[in-house]
């Protein structure tokens, strides 16, 4: 399974995914580049801030016709 496929599954989780979780679970050192790649593939990426933190949770909506 590629990094993009794993990230797609994480983005569709009910609780979303943080940048740190992307680093740990996918094995990339550049999580924001992977998110940018997903946007280029047609994904809609949403960021929800976490109260009291400087980071947020990311959620993704796949492009039509793509099943993860």
Protein Blocks (a to p, Z undefined) as FASTA:
>chain_A
ZZklmmmmmmmpmnlpafklmmmmnopablklmmmmmmmnopacdddddehiabdcdddd
ddehiaZZ
